[in-house]
């Protein structure tokens, strides 16, 4: 169950990358009866989130364009926080990359429910930078706005972001194949041929 009864929970699929190693939009790769972004939407819909947004420009889908293009995951995270605004009360957002097709609802739900007291700004798996749950508080918003605009030091590293905020890093025996990234045609082919639909 989501943290704190008054905490709203949303999700965003990060699909704004250049896909330069793949050579085409990863979000629109054919997957089952639809596209990769369709697959990720169906996985996230099976979790207790109230709304799902797509970060990045994905033709044919309602999506949130990056405020500043091509800044990687933090640019997409910032754009989603800008879109949802800060006046809607306590909010946590589950950020899921579009290119992790083996993720399961259970893996994502564990992130959503791990910090029941809401003591952390970031909840993630210790061995993986994404997916992640981020509390959309003023400090997080300010940090991202400063980085996206290039100051104070312009760092757009997820690691630096996580080090700057109170983070709960979950450990445990979770199979690494669940976090497979499909960044290249070879990785995509490996996923497509050995796909584990669960």
C-alpha positions in Angstrom: 0.0 0.0 0.0 1.2 3.5 -0.7 3.0 5.5 2.0 1.0 7.8 4.3 -2.7 8.0 3.7 -2.5 11.6 2.3 0.4 10.8 0.0 -0.6 10.8 -3.7 1.2 8.3 -5.8 1.9 8.7 -9.5 4.2 7.0 -12.0 6.2 8.2 -15.0 7.8 6.1 -17.7 11.1 7.6 -18.8 11.1 7.5 -22.6 12.9 10.7 -23.6 16.3 9.3 -24.4 18.0 9.7 -27.8 18.1 5.9 -28.3 21.4 6.5 -30.2 22.8 3.0 -29.5 19.4 1.4 -30.5 19.3 3.4 -33.7 15.5 4.1 -33.3 13.0 5.0 -30.6 13.1 2.3 -27.9 9.6 3.3 -26.8 8.2 2.3 -30.1 9.9 -1.0 -30.6 7.4 -3.8 -31.4 6.6 -5.8 -28.3 3.9 -8.5 -28.2 0.7 -7.0 -29.6 1.9 -3.4 -29.2 5.1 -1.4 -28.4 7.6 -1.4 -25.7 6.0 1.6 -24.1 2.7 -0.3 -24.1 4.3 -3.2 -22.3 5.7 -0.8 -19.6 2.4 0.9 -19.3 0.7 -2.5 -18.6 3.3 -3.4 -16.0 2.9 0.0 -14.2 -0.9 -0.1 -14.4 -0.8 -3.3 -12.2 0.7 -1.2 -9.3 -1.2 1.0 -6.9 -0.6 4.3 -8.7 -3.3 6.9 -9.4 -1.9 8.3 -12.7 0.8 7.4 -15.2 2.6 9.9 -17.3 5.1 9.3 -20.2 8.2 11.4 -20.1 9.7 12.4 -23.4 8.1 12.9 -26.8 6.6 9.6 -28.0 4.6 9.9 -31.2 1.1 8.6 -30.9 1.1 8.8 -27.0 0.2 11.6 -24.7 3.6 12.5 -23.3 5.4 15.2 -21.4 8.2 16.8 -23.5 11.5 17.5 -21.8 11.8 21.1 -20.5 15.4 20.9 -21.7 15.9 18.1 -24.3 18.5 15.4 -24.1 19.6 15.6 -20.4 19.1 12.0 -19.5 16.9 10.6 -16.8 17.2 13.6 -14.5 16.0 15.9 -17.3 12.9 13.7 -17.6 12.4 13.6 -13.9 12.6 17.4 -13.7 10.1 17.7 -16.6 7.6 15.5 -14.9 7.9 17.4 -11.6 7.4 20.7 -13.5 4.3 19.2 -15.2 2.6 18.0 -12.0 3.4 21.2 -10.1 3.9 21.6 -6.4 0.5 22.7 -5.0 -1.1 19.3 -4.9 0.0 18.1 -1.4 2.4 15.3 -0.6 3.3 13.4 -3.8 5.6 10.4 -4.6 6.4 9.5 -8.1 7.6 6.1 -9.3 10.0 6.6 -12.3 10.4 3.6 -14.5 12.7 3.4 -17.6 11.0 2.4 -20.8 13.8 0.0 -21.6 13.5 -2.4 -18.7 10.9 -4.8 -20.1 11.5 -7.6 -17.5 10.4 -5.5 -14.6 7.3 -6.8 -12.8 4.6 -5.1 -10.8 5.9 -6.8 -7.6 9.4 -5.3 -8.1 7.8 -1.8 -8.5 5.3 -2.3 -5.6 8.2 -3.1 -3.3 9.7 0.3 -4.0 6.3 2.0 -3.4 5.7 0.3 0.0 9.2 0.1 1.4 9.3 3.5 3.3 6.0 3.4 5.1 6.8 6.4 7.4 7.9 8.5 4.5 11.3 9.2 6.0 13.2 9.2 2.8 13.1 11.4 -0.4 14.4 8.5 -2.6 13.6 4.8 -2.5 15.6 2.6 -5.0 17.3 -0.8 -5.3 20.9 -0.7 -4.1 22.3 -2.3 -7.2 20.3 -0.4 -9.8 19.9 3.3 -10.4 16.4 2.9 -11.8 13.5 2.3 -11.2 13.1 4.8 -8.3 10.5 6.4 -6.1 11.1 10.1 -5.5 9.2 12.4 -3.1 8.3 15.6 -5.0 9.2 18.0 -2.2 10.6 21.6 -2.6 14.2 20.6 -2.0 14.1 17.9 -4.7 12.4 20.3 -7.1 15.0 23.0 -6.5 17.9 20.7 -6.9 16.6 19.4 -10.3 15.7 22.9 -11.5 19.3 24.1 -10.7 20.9 21.2 -12.4 18.8 21.4 -15.5 19.6 25.1 -15.8 23.3 24.3 -15.5 24.0 25.6 -12.0 25.5 25.5 -9.5 27.7 22.7 -11.0 25.3 21.3 -13.6 25.7 17.7 -12.5 23.1 15.5 -14.1 24.2 12.3 -12.5 21.6 10.1 -10.8 24.3 9.0 -8.3 24.9 12.6 -7.3 21.2 13.2 -7.0 20.8 10.1 -4.7 23.8 11.2 -2.6 22.2 14.6 -2.1 19.0 13.3 -0.5 18.0 10.9 2.2 17.8 7.6 0.3 16.6 4.1 1.2 18.5 1.6 -0.9 16.8 -1.8 -0.9 18.9 -4.9 -1.0 17.9 -8.6 -1.1 18.0 -11.5 -3.5 16.4 -10.1 -6.6 17.4 -11.6 -10.0 19.4 -9.1 -12.0 17.6 -10.2 -15.3 14.6 -8.3 -14.0 16.6 -5.1 -14.5 17.8 -5.9 -18.0 18.4 -2.7 -20.0 17.7 -3.0 -23.7 20.0 -0.3 -25.1 21.3 -2.0 -28.3 19.7 -4.0 -31.2 21.6 -7.1 -29.8 20.2 -6.6 -26.3 16.7 -6.1 -27.8 17.0 -9.2 -29.9 18.2 -11.2 -26.8 15.1 -10.0 -24.9 12.7 -10.6 -27.8 13.9 -14.2 -28.4 14.1 -15.2 -24.8 11.3 -13.1 -23.5 10.0 -13.9 -20.1 6.4 -12.8 -20.0 5.3 -13.2 -16.4 
